[in-house]
Amino acid sequence: MKNENKFIAVTTNYVPGCKILEVKGPVFGIIVRSRGVGGNLIAGLRGMIGGEINEYTEMLSEAREHAIERMIADAEKLGANAVVDMRFDSADIGQVMTEVVAYGTAIVIQKDTTKPEPVSLR
């Protein structure tokens, strides 16, 4: 941890080089995005041709970023400085909306200054 004030969100159940001092609980960041009529029309035309639909890729990428930001804000409200076991979920709502959820476990960590035990290879 170079910057002690930086919030950490990881998909693992620990943060290397840190020890967990406290588990605050589950946190979520939810965003619902509308694809819009124009985006659906362009995507529909591209879908007939095949290949990546850039409009949807961009929309979902932005939605994931916003969901992470909201999850971190939720964790900070609890007094956490990290989230472990972070995951994403998404679902369509009707024909024009997509929900993206980032979730994980909010924790308080600190840099582990203890020396690791040597590993015995018996």
CNS distance restraints for C-alpha pairs under 8 A (distance, minus, plus):
assign (resid   1 and name CA) (resid  17 and name CA) 7.78 0.50 0.50
assign (resid   1 and name CA) (resid 111 and name CA) 6.99 0.50 0.50
assign (resid   5 and name CA) (resid  81 and name CA) 7.95 0.50 0.50
assign (resid   6 and name CA) (resid  81 and name CA) 7.75 0.50 0.50
assign (resid   7 and name CA) (resid  72 and name CA) 7.73 0.50 0.50
assign (resid   7 and name CA) (resid  81 and name CA) 5.34 0.50 0.50
assign (resid   7 and name CA) (resid  82 and name CA) 5.57 0.50 0.50
assign (resid   8 and name CA) (resid  81 and name CA) 6.73 0.50 0.50
assign (resid   8 and name CA) (resid  82 and name CA) 4.59 0.50 0.50
assign (resid   8 and name CA) (resid  83 and name CA) 6.34 0.50 0.50
assign (resid   9 and name CA) (resid  72 and name CA) 7.89 0.50 0.50
assign (resid   9 and name CA) (resid  82 and name CA) 5.56 0.50 0.50
assign (resid   9 and name CA) (resid  83 and name CA) 4.61 0.50 0.50
assign (resid   9 and name CA) (resid  84 and name CA) 6.01 0.50 0.50
assign (resid   9 and name CA) (resid  86 and name CA) 6.72 0.50 0.50
assign (resid  10 and name CA) (resid  14 and name CA) 7.89 0.50 0.50
assign (resid  10 and name CA) (resid  15 and name CA) 7.30 0.50 0.50
assign (resid  10 and name CA) (resid  83 and name CA) 6.32 0.50 0.50
assign (resid  10 and name CA) (resid  84 and name CA) 5.13 0.50 0.50
assign (resid  10 and name CA) (resid  85 and name CA) 6.30 0.50 0.50
assign (resid  10 and name CA) (resid  86 and name CA) 5.81 0.50 0.50
assign (resid  11 and name CA) (resid  84 and name CA) 5.86 0.50 0.50
assign (resid  11 and name CA) (resid  85 and name CA) 4.44 0.50 0.50
assign (resid  11 and name CA) (resid  86 and name CA) 4.59 0.50 0.50
assign (resid  11 and name CA) (resid  87 and name CA) 6.62 0.50 0.50
assign (resid  12 and name CA) (resid  84 and name CA) 5.92 0.50 0.50
assign (resid  12 and name CA) (resid  85 and name CA) 5.16 0.50 0.50
assign (resid  12 and name CA) (resid  86 and name CA) 7.48 0.50 0.50
assign (resid  13 and name CA) (resid  84 and name CA) 5.18 0.50 0.50
assign (resid  13 and name CA) (resid  85 and name CA) 5.11 0.50 0.50
assign (resid  14 and name CA) (resid  18 and name CA) 7.80 0.50 0.50
assign (resid  14 and name CA) (resid  19 and name CA) 7.95 0.50 0.50
assign (resid  14 and name CA) (resid  20 and name CA) 7.76 0.50 0.50
assign (resid  14 and name CA) (resid  84 and name CA) 6.25 0.50 0.50
assign (resid  15 and name CA) (resid  19 and name CA) 7.41 0.50 0.50
assign (resid  15 and name CA) (resid  84 and name CA) 7.55 0.50 0.50
assign (resid  17 and name CA) (resid 111 and name CA) 6.01 0.50 0.50
assign (resid  17 and name CA) (resid 112 and name CA) 5.56 0.50 0.50
assign (resid  18 and name CA) (resid 109 and name CA) 6.16 0.50 0.50
assign (resid  18 and name CA) (resid 110 and name CA) 5.38 0.50 0.50
assign (resid  18 and name CA) (resid 111 and name CA) 4.28 0.50 0.50
assign (resid  18 and name CA) (resid 112 and name CA) 4.61 0.50 0.50
assign (resid  19 and name CA) (resid 109 and name CA) 5.53 0.50 0.50
assign (resid  19 and name CA) (resid 110 and name CA) 5.66 0.50 0.50
assign (resid  19 and name CA) (resid 111 and name CA) 6.34 0.50 0.50
assign (resid  19 and name CA) (resid 112 and name CA) 5.49 0.50 0.50
assign (resid  20 and name CA) (resid 107 and name CA) 6.78 0.50 0.50
assign (resid  20 and name CA) (resid 108 and name CA) 5.96 0.50 0.50
assign (resid  20 and name CA) (resid 109 and name CA) 4.52 0.50 0.50
assign (resid  20 and name CA) (resid 110 and name CA) 6.78 0.50 0.50
assign (resid  21 and name CA) (resid 107 and name CA) 7.49 0.50 0.50
assign (resid  21 and name CA) (resid 108 and name CA) 5.49 0.50 0.50
assign (resid  21 and name CA) (resid 109 and name CA) 5.44 0.50 0.50
assign (resid  21 and name CA) (resid 110 and name CA) 7.10 0.50 0.50
assign (resid  22 and name CA) (resid 107 and name CA) 5.63 0.50 0.50
assign (resid  22 and name CA) (resid 108 and name CA) 5.10 0.50 0.50
assign (resid  22 and name CA) (resid 109 and name CA) 7.22 0.50 0.50
assign (resid  23 and name CA) (resid 105 and name CA) 7.42 0.50 0.50
assign (resid  23 and name CA) (resid 106 and name CA) 6.27 0.50 0.50
assign (resid  23 and name CA) (resid 107 and name CA) 4.44 0.50 0.50
assign (resid  23 and name CA) (resid 108 and name CA) 6.48 0.50 0.50
assign (resid  24 and name CA) (resid  78 and name CA) 6.52 0.50 0.50
assign (resid  24 and name CA) (resid  79 and name CA) 7.68 0.50 0.50
assign (resid  24 and name CA) (resid  80 and name CA) 6.68 0.50 0.50
assign (resid  24 and name CA) (resid 105 and name CA) 7.27 0.50 0.50
assign (resid  24 and name CA) (resid 106 and name CA) 5.21 0.50 0.50
assign (resid  24 and name CA) (resid 107 and name CA) 5.26 0.50 0.50
assign (resid  24 and name CA) (resid 108 and name CA) 7.38 0.50 0.50
assign (resid  25 and name CA) (resid 105 and name CA) 5.38 0.50 0.50
assign (resid  25 and name CA) (resid 106 and name CA) 5.34 0.50 0.50
assign (resid  25 and name CA) (resid 107 and name CA) 7.22 0.50 0.50
assign (resid  26 and name CA) (resid 103 and name CA) 7.23 0.50 0.50
assign (resid  26 and name CA) (resid 104 and name CA) 5.76 0.50 0.50
assign (resid  26 and name CA) (resid 105 and name CA) 4.48 0.50 0.50
assign (resid  26 and name CA) (resid 106 and name CA) 5.97 0.50 0.50
assign (resid  27 and name CA) (resid  71 and name CA) 5.95 0.50 0.50
assign (resid  27 and name CA) (resid  72 and name CA) 7.97 0.50 0.50
assign (resid  27 and name CA) (resid  74 and name CA) 5.99 0.50 0.50
assign (resid  27 and name CA) (resid  75 and name CA) 5.93 0.50 0.50
assign (resid  27 and name CA) (resid 103 and name CA) 5.59 0.50 0.50
assign (resid  27 and name CA) (resid 104 and name CA) 5.65 0.50 0.50
assign (resid  27 and name CA) (resid 105 and name CA) 5.97 0.50 0.50
assign (resid  27 and name CA) (resid 106 and name CA) 6.21 0.50 0.50
assign (resid  28 and name CA) (resid  67 and name CA) 7.95 0.50 0.50
assign (resid  28 and name CA) (resid  70 and name CA) 7.19 0.50 0.50
assign (resid  28 and name CA) (resid  71 and name CA) 4.71 0.50 0.50
assign (resid  28 and name CA) (resid  74 and name CA) 6.70 0.50 0.50
assign (resid  28 and name CA) (resid 101 and name CA) 6.76 0.50 0.50
assign (resid  28 and name CA) (resid 102 and name CA) 5.73 0.50 0.50
assign (resid  28 and name CA) (resid 103 and name CA) 4.42 0.50 0.50
assign (resid  28 and name CA) (resid 104 and name CA) 6.86 0.50 0.50
assign (resid  29 and name CA) (resid  66 and name CA) 7.80 0.50 0.50
assign (resid  29 and name CA) (resid  67 and name CA) 4.56 0.50 0.50
assign (resid  29 and name CA) (resid  68 and name CA) 6.05 0.50 0.50
assign (resid  29 and name CA) (resid  69 and name CA) 7.12 0.50 0.50
assign (resid  29 and name CA) (resid  70 and name CA) 4.40 0.50 0.50
assign (resid  29 and name CA) (resid  71 and name CA) 3.87 0.50 0.50
assign (resid  29 and name CA) (resid  72 and name CA) 7.57 0.50 0.50
assign (resid  29 and name CA) (resid  74 and name CA) 7.23 0.50 0.50
assign (resid  29 and name CA) (resid 101 and name CA) 5.55 0.50 0.50
assign (resid  29 and name CA) (resid 102 and name CA) 5.08 0.50 0.50
assign (resid  29 and name CA) (resid 103 and name CA) 6.33 0.50 0.50
assign (resid  30 and name CA) (resid  67 and name CA) 5.30 0.50 0.50
assign (resid  30 and name CA) (resid  70 and name CA) 6.94 0.50 0.50
assign (resid  30 and name CA) (resid  71 and name CA) 7.63 0.50 0.50
assign (resid  30 and name CA) (resid  99 and name CA) 7.10 0.50 0.50
assign (resid  30 and name CA) (resid 100 and name CA) 5.88 0.50 0.50
assign (resid  30 and name CA) (resid 101 and name CA) 4.52 0.50 0.50
assign (resid  30 and name CA) (resid 102 and name CA) 6.59 0.50 0.50
assign (resid  31 and name CA) (resid  63 and name CA) 6.51 0.50 0.50
assign (resid  31 and name CA) (resid  66 and name CA) 7.03 0.50 0.50
assign (resid  31 and name CA) (resid  67 and name CA) 5.80 0.50 0.50
assign (resid  31 and name CA) (resid  99 and name CA) 5.75 0.50 0.50
assign (resid  31 and name CA) (resid 100 and name CA) 5.48 0.50 0.50
assign (resid  31 and name CA) (resid 101 and name CA) 6.58 0.50 0.50
assign (resid  32 and name CA) (resid  63 and name CA) 7.78 0.50 0.50
assign (resid  32 and name CA) (resid  97 and name CA) 6.57 0.50 0.50
assign (resid  32 and name CA) (resid  98 and name CA) 5.55 0.50 0.50
assign (resid  32 and name CA) (resid  99 and name CA) 4.30 0.50 0.50
assign (resid  32 and name CA) (resid 100 and name CA) 6.39 0.50 0.50
assign (resid  33 and name CA) (resid  59 and name CA) 7.86 0.50 0.50
assign (resid  33 and name CA) (resid  63 and name CA) 7.14 0.50 0.50
assign (resid  33 and name CA) (resid  97 and name CA) 5.45 0.50 0.50
assign (resid  33 and name CA) (resid  98 and name CA) 5.34 0.50 0.50
assign (resid  33 and name CA) (resid  99 and name CA) 6.45 0.50 0.50
assign (resid  34 and name CA) (resid  96 and name CA) 5.61 0.50 0.50
assign (resid  34 and name CA) (resid  97 and name CA) 4.32 0.50 0.50
assign (resid  34 and name CA) (resid  98 and name CA) 6.50 0.50 0.50
assign (resid  35 and name CA) (resid  39 and name CA) 5.83 0.50 0.50
assign (resid  35 and name CA) (resid  40 and name CA) 6.31 0.50 0.50
assign (resid  35 and name CA) (resid  56 and name CA) 7.66 0.50 0.50
assign (resid  35 and name CA) (resid  59 and name CA) 7.85 0.50 0.50
assign (resid  35 and name CA) (resid  96 and name CA) 5.37 0.50 0.50
assign (resid  35 and name CA) (resid  97 and name CA) 5.94 0.50 0.50
assign (resid  35 and name CA) (resid  98 and name CA) 7.65 0.50 0.50
assign (resid  36 and name CA) (resid  40 and name CA) 6.18 0.50 0.50
assign (resid  36 and name CA) (resid  96 and name CA) 6.67 0.50 0.50
assign (resid  37 and name CA) (resid  41 and name CA) 6.17 0.50 0.50
assign (resid  38 and name CA) (resid  42 and name CA) 6.28 0.50 0.50
assign (resid  39 and name CA) (resid  43 and name CA) 5.89 0.50 0.50
assign (resid  39 and name CA) (resid  55 and name CA) 6.67 0.50 0.50
assign (resid  39 and name CA) (resid  56 and name CA) 7.93 0.50 0.50
assign (resid  40 and name CA) (resid  44 and name CA) 5.83 0.50 0.50
assign (resid  40 and name CA) (resid  96 and name CA) 7.81 0.50 0.50
assign (resid  41 and name CA) (resid  45 and name CA) 6.33 0.50 0.50
assign (resid  42 and name CA) (resid  46 and name CA) 6.22 0.50 0.50
assign (resid  43 and name CA) (resid  47 and name CA) 5.82 0.50 0.50
assign (resid  43 and name CA) (resid  53 and name CA) 5.95 0.50 0.50
assign (resid  43 and name CA) (resid  55 and name CA) 7.03 0.50 0.50
assign (resid  43 and name CA) (resid  56 and name CA) 7.58 0.50 0.50
assign (resid  44 and name CA) (resid  48 and name CA) 6.47 0.50 0.50
assign (resid  45 and name CA) (resid  49 and name CA) 6.86 0.50 0.50
assign (resid  46 and name CA) (resid  50 and name CA) 6.09 0.50 0.50
assign (resid  46 and name CA) (resid  51 and name CA) 7.33 0.50 0.50
assign (resid  46 and name CA) (resid  52 and name CA) 7.98 0.50 0.50
assign (resid  46 and name CA) (resid  53 and name CA) 6.48 0.50 0.50
assign (resid  47 and name CA) (resid  51 and name CA) 7.08 0.50 0.50
assign (resid  47 and name CA) (resid  53 and name CA) 7.09 0.50 0.50
assign (resid  52 and name CA) (resid  57 and name CA) 7.83 0.50 0.50
assign (resid  53 and name CA) (resid  57 and name CA) 6.38 0.50 0.50
assign (resid  54 and name CA) (resid  58 and name CA) 6.00 0.50 0.50
assign (resid  55 and name CA) (resid  59 and name CA) 6.16 0.50 0.50
assign (resid  56 and name CA) (resid  60 and name CA) 6.02 0.50 0.50
assign (resid  57 and name CA) (resid  61 and name CA) 6.08 0.50 0.50
assign (resid  58 and name CA) (resid  62 and name CA) 6.21 0.50 0.50
assign (resid  59 and name CA) (resid  63 and name CA) 6.13 0.50 0.50
assign (resid  60 and name CA) (resid  64 and name CA) 6.12 0.50 0.50
assign (resid  60 and name CA) (resid 100 and name CA) 7.94 0.50 0.50
assign (resid  61 and name CA) (resid  65 and name CA) 6.44 0.50 0.50
assign (resid  62 and name CA) (resid  66 and name CA) 6.25 0.50 0.50
assign (resid  63 and name CA) (resid  67 and name CA) 6.05 0.50 0.50
assign (resid  63 and name CA) (resid 100 and name CA) 6.45 0.50 0.50
assign (resid  64 and name CA) (resid  68 and name CA) 6.19 0.50 0.50
assign (resid  64 and name CA) (resid  88 and name CA) 7.86 0.50 0.50
assign (resid  64 and name CA) (resid 100 and name CA) 6.43 0.50 0.50
assign (resid  64 and name CA) (resid 101 and name CA) 7.57 0.50 0.50
assign (resid  64 and name CA) (resid 102 and name CA) 7.21 0.50 0.50
assign (resid  65 and name CA) (resid  69 and name CA) 6.28 0.50 0.50
assign (resid  66 and name CA) (resid  70 and name CA) 6.21 0.50 0.50
assign (resid  67 and name CA) (resid  71 and name CA) 6.12 0.50 0.50
assign (resid  67 and name CA) (resid 100 and name CA) 6.65 0.50 0.50
assign (resid  67 and name CA) (resid 101 and name CA) 5.92 0.50 0.50
assign (resid  67 and name CA) (resid 102 and name CA) 5.38 0.50 0.50
assign (resid  68 and name CA) (resid  72 and name CA) 6.13 0.50 0.50
assign (resid  68 and name CA) (resid 102 and name CA) 5.64 0.50 0.50
assign (resid  69 and name CA) (resid  73 and name CA) 6.22 0.50 0.50
assign (resid  70 and name CA) (resid  74 and name CA) 6.16 0.50 0.50
assign (resid  71 and name CA) (resid  75 and name CA) 6.26 0.50 0.50
assign (resid  71 and name CA) (resid 102 and name CA) 6.26 0.50 0.50
assign (resid  71 and name CA) (resid 103 and name CA) 6.44 0.50 0.50
assign (resid  72 and name CA) (resid  76 and name CA) 6.09 0.50 0.50
assign (resid  72 and name CA) (resid  83 and name CA) 7.60 0.50 0.50
assign (resid  73 and name CA) (resid  77 and name CA) 6.29 0.50 0.50
assign (resid  74 and name CA) (resid  78 and name CA) 6.82 0.50 0.50
assign (resid  75 and name CA) (resid  79 and name CA) 6.61 0.50 0.50
assign (resid  75 and name CA) (resid  80 and name CA) 5.38 0.50 0.50
assign (resid  75 and name CA) (resid  81 and name CA) 7.39 0.50 0.50
assign (resid  75 and name CA) (resid  82 and name CA) 7.54 0.50 0.50
assign (resid  75 and name CA) (resid  83 and name CA) 7.30 0.50 0.50
assign (resid  75 and name CA) (resid 106 and name CA) 5.42 0.50 0.50
assign (resid  75 and name CA) (resid 107 and name CA) 7.99 0.50 0.50
assign (resid  76 and name CA) (resid  80 and name CA) 5.13 0.50 0.50
assign (resid  76 and name CA) (resid  81 and name CA) 6.55 0.50 0.50
assign (resid  78 and name CA) (resid 106 and name CA) 7.77 0.50 0.50
assign (resid  79 and name CA) (resid 108 and name CA) 7.51 0.50 0.50
assign (resid  80 and name CA) (resid 106 and name CA) 5.69 0.50 0.50
assign (resid  80 and name CA) (resid 107 and name CA) 5.08 0.50 0.50
assign (resid  80 and name CA) (resid 108 and name CA) 4.84 0.50 0.50
assign (resid  81 and name CA) (resid 106 and name CA) 7.58 0.50 0.50
assign (resid  81 and name CA) (resid 107 and name CA) 6.45 0.50 0.50
assign (resid  81 and name CA) (resid 108 and name CA) 5.29 0.50 0.50
assign (resid  81 and name CA) (resid 109 and name CA) 6.63 0.50 0.50
assign (resid  82 and name CA) (resid 106 and name CA) 5.93 0.50 0.50
assign (resid  82 and name CA) (resid 107 and name CA) 5.39 0.50 0.50
assign (resid  82 and name CA) (resid 108 and name CA) 6.15 0.50 0.50
assign (resid  82 and name CA) (resid 109 and name CA) 6.79 0.50 0.50
assign (resid  83 and name CA) (resid 104 and name CA) 5.95 0.50 0.50
assign (resid  83 and name CA) (resid 105 and name CA) 5.28 0.50 0.50
assign (resid  83 and name CA) (resid 106 and name CA) 4.46 0.50 0.50
assign (resid  83 and name CA) (resid 107 and name CA) 5.84 0.50 0.50
assign (resid  84 and name CA) (resid 104 and name CA) 5.82 0.50 0.50
assign (resid  84 and name CA) (resid 105 and name CA) 5.33 0.50 0.50
assign (resid  84 and name CA) (resid 106 and name CA) 6.65 0.50 0.50
assign (resid  84 and name CA) (resid 107 and name CA) 7.30 0.50 0.50
assign (resid  85 and name CA) (resid 103 and name CA) 7.99 0.50 0.50
assign (resid  85 and name CA) (resid 104 and name CA) 5.13 0.50 0.50
assign (resid  85 and name CA) (resid 105 and name CA) 6.29 0.50 0.50
assign (resid  86 and name CA) (resid 102 and name CA) 6.86 0.50 0.50
assign (resid  86 and name CA) (resid 103 and name CA) 5.45 0.50 0.50
assign (resid  86 and name CA) (resid 104 and name CA) 4.19 0.50 0.50
assign (resid  86 and name CA) (resid 105 and name CA) 7.13 0.50 0.50
assign (resid  87 and name CA) (resid 102 and name CA) 5.70 0.50 0.50
assign (resid  87 and name CA) (resid 103 and name CA) 5.44 0.50 0.50
assign (resid  87 and name CA) (resid 104 and name CA) 6.26 0.50 0.50
assign (resid  88 and name CA) (resid 100 and name CA) 7.05 0.50 0.50
assign (resid  88 and name CA) (resid 101 and name CA) 5.51 0.50 0.50
assign (resid  88 and name CA) (resid 102 and name CA) 4.57 0.50 0.50
assign (resid  88 and name CA) (resid 103 and name CA) 6.41 0.50 0.50
assign (resid  89 and name CA) (resid 100 and name CA) 5.85 0.50 0.50
assign (resid  89 and name CA) (resid 101 and name CA) 5.15 0.50 0.50
assign (resid  89 and name CA) (resid 102 and name CA) 6.65 0.50 0.50
assign (resid  90 and name CA) (resid  98 and name CA) 6.94 0.50 0.50
assign (resid  90 and name CA) (resid  99 and name CA) 5.33 0.50 0.50
assign (resid  90 and name CA) (resid 100 and name CA) 4.39 0.50 0.50
assign (resid  90 and name CA) (resid 101 and name CA) 6.13 0.50 0.50
assign (resid  91 and name CA) (resid  98 and name CA) 5.73 0.50 0.50
assign (resid  91 and name CA) (resid  99 and name CA) 5.26 0.50 0.50
assign (resid  91 and name CA) (resid 100 and name CA) 6.80 0.50 0.50
assign (resid  92 and name CA) (resid  96 and name CA) 7.65 0.50 0.50
assign (resid  92 and name CA) (resid  97 and name CA) 5.81 0.50 0.50
assign (resid  92 and name CA) (resid  98 and name CA) 4.42 0.50 0.50
assign (resid  92 and name CA) (resid  99 and name CA) 6.17 0.50 0.50
assign (resid  93 and name CA) (resid  97 and name CA) 5.00 0.50 0.50
assign (resid  93 and name CA) (resid  98 and name CA) 5.67 0.50 0.50
assign (resid  93 and name CA) (resid  99 and name CA) 6.92 0.50 0.50
